[in-house]
Amino acid sequence: METYFEKHLWKTTLCTTEQEVKTFLLRHGLRGKTIEKVHVIGMAENMEEWSYRRTMRIILTEAGIPYEDLDKGTCPYVDMTRMPYKVKICEPVVFVFTDGSTFEAMSVRGEGLRLSTNQIPAALTDGTNHPNFCAEQLFECLRGKAISGVERIERRKITRYRDLPYEEVDSDFTFRFEVEEGLLSRNGGFYFRQGYEGWFEFGVFRINEWEHAYIPFADWKAAARPVRQIPIVEGHDCSSYFWIFPVKRKEDTVEEPMDDVMEDPVERLVDECLKEQISIEEDDVSQCLYYFLEKYFDRDYPYGQIRDAYCEGGFEWNLEHNFYTYATMRQMLAEIEACADLMEQDYDAAELADVKKRFWKDTRATEVVDFYRRFVRRMYAMMEFAPGYDMISFMGP
């Protein structure tokens, strides 16, 4: 019996246009099926307590209410205040219909929507991360509704620089699925919005509200589940995260002088397998992984020598490749597994002193062990499903 979602075994249809999604819905007979409940695999970044309380503080401040009232509980209207009705996730959404069948969907950076039917068990909610909210409860408004239509919307943002001869173009796309009978108003539904990062938005919209609908803060909190875990983001997070992905040396590359002093010489020599990328917050890397990364870093590895031409040598924290061969990674992962086993048996064992040296004071053994288990599992899968590559790169923010 499956206990967690394994993305590499998920067989999907990639849809990039509105017509392709409509064809998929028609081919699989999904239009008109009644939704019984909605599940989300893994966690939502904005369902973490620190995140949704920050959002609420911003909303209260803009309304002229001191945000201290949120902490003191002195504002009687806080629970009635409306929160954006959307979650920020990096793993699939599962729609369970009244006939027991399922429809799975996920927005993928730079691609489109990945869709499937009857592949993810209706009760499965664990993935690379554990669920930190009850999606069935949060999206109760979709219960009893049926998909009636879909549209694709693309937004483009152009940034021009006064003193530079180029411009930056950012875009995101949204697939909006209309449902029959609307959601308390005519022509509502749910949507998937993908931006630049591995995270994507899944939310509810109403035709008379821009972008997304809103939900009372009390309902939002009621759906949250306090889960202590160290997140592993599927895909890219451009904030204070380490980016981890397979790489290999490009064929027929010649090390020539660089034309641009800002050009990274290693970038010209390696191919990056970004579809396998994961991201881990640098503080979590510091406390849980740095001991192993420093221990297994090979300063004599050829790629390291290329990089060290403009770095000081050793493990580099900021925006530089740190390479580990697949063989070295397997040794590292074996030691991490052994440490996790020992932590479960005897967290105060003397052999763990160096490993725990960077742990925070409030770090729990169960939290670290769980992270190590999930990290090891994900890294083995990364190497297994990128057989044409031979190194893993850890690149800091």
Legacy VTK file of the C-alpha trace (Angstrom):
# vtk DataFile Version 3.0
C-alpha trace
ASCII
DATASET POLYDATA
POINTS 397 float
0.000 0.000 0.000
1.342 3.426 -0.929
2.223 5.625 2.037
3.473 8.670 0.137
3.231 10.196 -3.326
6.223 9.443 -5.574
6.250 11.984 -8.385
8.542 9.920 -10.613
5.917 7.185 -10.913
3.152 9.639 -11.772
2.252 9.331 -15.470
0.697 12.557 -16.700
-0.467 14.408 -19.773
1.168 17.817 -20.206
-1.290 20.488 -21.349
0.000 23.912 -22.337
-3.071 25.385 -24.033
-6.694 25.864 -23.132
-7.772 23.554 -25.935
-5.488 20.752 -24.742
-7.038 20.913 -21.269
-10.557 20.895 -22.739
-9.650 17.871 -24.852
-8.297 16.064 -21.784
-11.466 16.767 -19.800
-13.632 15.534 -22.670
-11.547 12.417 -23.354
-11.698 11.326 -19.713
-15.324 12.282 -19.183
-14.543 14.736 -16.389
-16.967 17.497 -17.311
-20.136 17.153 -15.338
-18.685 14.796 -12.697
-19.584 15.836 -9.166
-16.715 16.670 -6.816
-16.965 14.974 -3.420
-13.764 16.368 -1.883
-10.366 17.859 -2.644
-6.997 16.634 -1.372
-3.611 18.306 -1.690
-0.402 16.295 -1.587
2.173 17.669 0.852
2.244 21.074 2.499
1.166 24.618 1.691
3.743 27.301 2.443
1.091 29.848 3.394
-0.632 27.429 5.790
2.346 27.622 8.130
1.312 29.666 11.173
4.119 32.220 10.767
3.034 32.772 7.166
-0.712 33.232 7.577
-0.275 35.376 10.691
2.049 37.638 8.707
-0.592 37.914 5.982
-3.234 38.769 8.547
-1.016 41.408 10.160
-0.642 43.108 6.765
-4.405 43.022 6.224
-5.105 44.442 9.695
-2.485 47.162 9.324
-3.956 48.257 5.989
-7.367 48.428 7.696
-5.951 50.686 10.404
-6.052 48.033 13.145
-2.884 47.592 15.255
-1.512 44.175 14.437
-0.831 43.654 18.140
-4.569 42.997 18.396
-3.987 39.762 16.492
-1.639 38.498 19.194
-3.683 39.810 22.108
-7.002 38.639 20.738
-8.533 42.022 21.586
-10.039 42.692 18.155
-13.445 40.963 17.986
-13.532 41.115 14.188
-10.225 39.391 13.362
-11.834 35.990 12.751
-14.305 37.609 10.353
-11.525 39.291 8.340
-11.135 37.800 4.881
-8.010 35.930 3.782
-7.055 35.292 0.136
-8.617 31.956 -0.789
-5.525 30.290 -2.204
-2.720 27.981 -1.108
0.914 27.976 -2.203
1.925 24.376 -2.908
4.499 22.344 -4.868
2.806 18.934 -5.211
-0.421 17.768 -6.914
-4.061 18.480 -6.143
-6.431 15.490 -6.157
-10.139 15.882 -6.917
-12.211 12.938 -5.696
-15.569 12.488 -7.426
-18.722 10.940 -6.000
-18.219 7.811 -8.127
-14.815 7.186 -6.480
-12.710 8.226 -9.468
-10.014 10.901 -9.201
-8.619 13.775 -11.253
-5.082 14.919 -10.463
-3.517 18.218 -11.520
-0.361 20.209 -10.915
1.042 23.395 -12.427
4.661 23.052 -13.540
7.122 25.911 -13.894
7.732 26.870 -17.512
5.553 24.070 -18.883
1.846 24.045 -18.163
-0.563 21.734 -16.381
0.238 18.096 -15.715
-3.003 16.122 -15.579
-3.987 12.531 -14.887
-6.915 10.423 -13.733
-7.145 7.603 -11.193
-3.426 7.503 -10.403
-3.189 8.944 -6.888
-5.214 7.122 -4.194
-8.031 9.241 -2.832
-6.772 9.005 0.752
-3.099 9.733 0.021
-1.867 13.129 1.273
1.834 12.642 2.112
4.421 13.459 -0.521
7.896 14.931 -0.308
6.382 16.851 2.636
3.648 16.085 5.135
0.275 17.874 4.891
-0.051 20.897 7.198
-3.720 21.570 6.489
-6.942 19.765 5.682
-7.679 20.548 2.048
-11.029 18.773 2.219
-12.119 21.192 4.931
-10.567 24.296 3.390
-12.101 23.670 -0.029
-15.457 22.422 1.216
-17.078 24.989 -1.094
-16.155 22.794 -4.100
-18.112 19.831 -2.752
-21.106 19.039 -4.946
-19.821 21.140 -7.861
-18.925 19.931 -11.362
-16.368 21.258 -13.863
-18.144 23.070 -16.682
-15.379 24.940 -18.519
-11.768 26.113 -18.531
-9.781 29.118 -19.750
-6.081 30.013 -19.838
-4.940 33.515 -18.900
-1.375 34.788 -19.271
-0.012 37.908 -17.611
3.231 39.539 -18.709
5.296 42.056 -16.761
7.991 44.025 -18.580
10.700 45.785 -16.576
12.809 48.349 -18.390
16.018 49.837 -16.997
16.837 53.432 -17.789
20.607 52.963 -18.070
20.681 49.489 -19.594
19.900 48.435 -23.180
17.647 45.499 -22.299
14.416 44.655 -20.555
13.205 41.806 -18.376
9.993 40.011 -19.237
8.258 37.964 -16.539
5.052 36.080 -17.126
2.738 33.733 -15.322
-0.211 31.753 -16.554
-3.460 30.781 -14.920
-5.824 27.956 -15.794
-9.301 28.723 -14.436
-11.828 25.894 -14.182
-15.422 27.060 -13.967
-17.869 24.905 -12.031
-21.590 24.520 -12.377
-23.824 26.560 -10.051
-20.914 28.850 -9.171
-19.627 29.428 -5.647
-22.124 31.572 -3.798
-22.172 33.683 -6.944
-22.498 32.934 -10.633
-19.521 31.606 -12.608
-17.005 30.707 -9.938
-14.519 27.879 -9.744
-10.938 26.952 -8.943
-7.667 27.897 -10.562
-3.991 26.976 -10.914
-1.474 29.799 -11.301
2.191 29.226 -12.095
4.882 31.846 -11.785
8.650 31.533 -11.908
9.201 29.251 -8.947
8.451 25.628 -8.133
5.608 26.783 -5.899
2.248 27.365 -7.577
-1.128 28.713 -6.459
-4.270 26.673 -6.171
-7.293 28.673 -5.174
-10.943 29.567 -5.542
-12.250 32.423 -7.655
-15.554 34.184 -8.123
-16.279 36.080 -11.290
-17.048 39.275 -9.394
-13.746 39.275 -7.460
-10.345 39.951 -9.024
-7.992 36.975 -9.179
-9.221 34.978 -6.196
-12.015 34.736 -3.674
-11.678 35.301 0.070
-12.322 33.177 3.139
-12.865 34.190 6.791
-9.716 33.979 8.905
-11.544 31.688 11.351
-12.175 29.126 8.583
-8.560 29.374 7.429
-7.207 28.687 10.933
-9.662 25.840 11.440
-8.253 24.043 8.381
-4.605 24.467 9.456
-2.812 21.519 11.027
0.224 22.276 13.235
2.931 19.996 11.830
6.585 20.535 12.715
8.662 19.611 9.702
11.602 20.887 7.687
10.215 21.614 4.202
11.748 20.254 1.003
10.442 22.302 -1.910
9.841 20.420 -5.150
11.388 22.732 -7.716
12.980 26.152 -7.434
12.605 28.699 -4.647
14.604 31.834 -5.399
14.597 33.206 -1.839
16.985 32.062 0.919
17.119 28.465 -0.276
19.805 26.050 -1.426
19.128 24.607 -4.871
19.964 20.940 -5.291
19.969 19.190 -8.673
21.925 16.728 -10.869
24.613 18.008 -13.252
27.017 16.544 -15.797
29.870 17.842 -17.903
28.841 19.076 -21.318
30.279 17.177 -24.228
32.851 18.790 -26.527
33.310 21.882 -24.364
36.446 23.941 -24.636
37.667 26.101 -21.796
38.074 29.433 -23.552
38.639 32.908 -22.083
35.418 34.483 -20.857
34.047 37.545 -22.687
31.961 38.644 -19.713
33.620 39.070 -16.334
30.281 38.149 -14.732
30.081 34.845 -16.601
30.380 31.711 -14.513
32.994 29.394 -16.126
31.390 26.334 -14.582
28.008 27.210 -16.125
29.579 26.774 -19.563
30.907 23.345 -18.681
27.929 21.622 -17.056
24.374 20.681 -17.966
21.843 21.107 -15.158
18.908 18.729 -14.723
16.478 21.280 -13.316
13.410 19.052 -13.603
14.848 17.137 -10.624
15.606 20.251 -8.593
14.622 20.602 -4.961
15.143 23.581 -2.639
15.907 23.640 1.095
16.051 26.759 3.252
19.631 27.751 4.067
19.053 27.736 7.837
17.886 24.135 7.581
20.903 23.252 5.435
23.114 24.931 8.018
21.769 23.034 11.009
21.008 19.635 9.479
23.189 19.120 6.394
26.281 21.322 6.572
28.201 18.816 8.719
27.847 16.208 5.943
28.351 18.635 3.049
31.596 19.908 4.512
32.809 16.422 5.428
32.259 14.983 1.952
33.320 18.019 -0.080
36.249 17.074 -2.355
38.550 20.054 -2.830
40.625 18.141 -5.394
37.715 17.337 -7.670
38.379 18.861 -11.142
35.209 20.939 -11.264
36.063 22.276 -7.839
39.419 23.445 -9.182
37.673 25.317 -11.996
35.390 26.990 -9.491
38.225 27.708 -7.061
39.874 29.902 -9.683
37.542 32.646 -8.510
36.437 31.284 -5.114
38.528 30.904 -1.995
38.194 27.131 -2.016
36.146 24.736 0.035
32.383 24.581 0.322
30.992 27.860 -1.045
27.788 29.147 0.536
26.533 31.750 -1.953
25.510 31.223 -5.574
28.234 28.752 -6.501
28.162 25.090 -7.460
29.362 22.591 -4.872
29.774 19.258 -6.653
29.363 15.754 -5.256
29.639 12.658 -7.426
26.821 10.156 -7.284
29.190 7.734 -5.524
30.051 10.352 -2.893
26.370 11.209 -2.431
25.535 7.570 -1.754
28.221 7.456 0.942
26.855 10.670 2.451
23.266 9.430 2.381
24.267 6.156 4.020
25.846 8.088 6.904
22.795 10.362 7.213
20.572 7.273 7.426
22.818 5.789 10.104
22.653 9.036 12.085
18.853 9.059 11.831
18.739 5.469 13.116
20.989 6.344 16.044
18.968 9.488 16.872
15.846 7.368 17.192
17.619 4.970 19.537
19.742 7.393 21.571
19.548 11.089 20.708
22.232 11.902 23.283
24.770 9.410 21.923
28.335 10.778 21.943
28.760 9.851 18.267
26.161 12.469 17.339
27.884 15.404 19.047
29.456 16.846 15.883
26.324 16.259 13.806
24.198 18.152 16.355
26.663 20.991 16.881
24.707 23.392 14.647
21.234 22.316 15.772
19.001 25.031 17.208
18.041 24.878 20.866
14.422 24.057 20.076
15.213 21.451 17.423
13.360 18.215 18.100
14.841 14.802 17.425
11.682 13.623 15.662
11.768 16.672 13.380
15.370 16.070 12.283
14.941 12.323 11.874
11.856 12.871 9.734
13.757 15.376 7.581
16.702 13.025 7.143
14.381 10.189 6.094
12.600 12.345 3.510
15.831 13.941 2.255
17.580 10.592 1.796
14.567 9.127 0.003
14.308 12.133 -2.320
18.040 12.209 -3.120
18.146 8.518 -4.007
15.168 9.082 -6.314
16.898 12.124 -7.832
19.902 10.044 -8.838
17.844 7.060 -9.949
15.705 9.132 -12.297
18.610 11.185 -13.686
20.883 8.301 -14.786
22.521 10.362 -17.520
24.066 12.694 -14.941
26.901 11.887 -12.555
27.043 14.703 -9.964
24.794 16.544 -7.569
25.198 20.289 -7.158
24.355 22.172 -3.961
24.107 25.891 -4.731
23.414 28.408 -1.971
21.287 31.554 -2.175
LINES 1 398
397 0 1 2 3 4 5 6 7 8 9 10 11 12 13 14 15 16 17 18 19 20 21 22 23 24 25 26 27 28 29 30 31 32 33 34 35 36 37 38 39 40 41 42 43 44 45 46 47 48 49 50 51 52 53 54 55 56 57 58 59 60 61 62 63 64 65 66 67 68 69 70 71 72 73 74 75 76 77 78 79 80 81 82 83 84 85 86 87 88 89 90 91 92 93 94 95 96 97 98 99 100 101 102 103 104 105 106 107 108 109 110 111 112 113 114 115 116 117 118 119 120 121 122 123 124 125 126 127 128 129 130 131 132 133 134 135 136 137 138 139 140 141 142 143 144 145 146 147 148 149 150 151 152 153 154 155 156 157 158 159 160 161 162 163 164 165 166 167 168 169 170 171 172 173 174 175 176 177 178 179 180 181 182 183 184 185 186 187 188 189 190 191 192 193 194 195 196 197 198 199 200 201 202 203 204 205 206 207 208 209 210 211 212 213 214 215 216 217 218 219 220 221 222 223 224 225 226 227 228 229 230 231 232 233 234 235 236 237 238 239 240 241 242 243 244 245 246 247 248 249 250 251 252 253 254 255 256 257 258 259 260 261 262 263 264 265 266 267 268 269 270 271 272 273 274 275 276 277 278 279 280 281 282 283 284 285 286 287 288 289 290 291 292 293 294 295 296 297 298 299 300 301 302 303 304 305 306 307 308 309 310 311 312 313 314 315 316 317 318 319 320 321 322 323 324 325 326 327 328 329 330 331 332 333 334 335 336 337 338 339 340 341 342 343 344 345 346 347 348 349 350 351 352 353 354 355 356 357 358 359 360 361 362 363 364 365 366 367 368 369 370 371 372 373 374 375 376 377 378 379 380 381 382 383 384 385 386 387 388 389 390 391 392 393 394 395 396
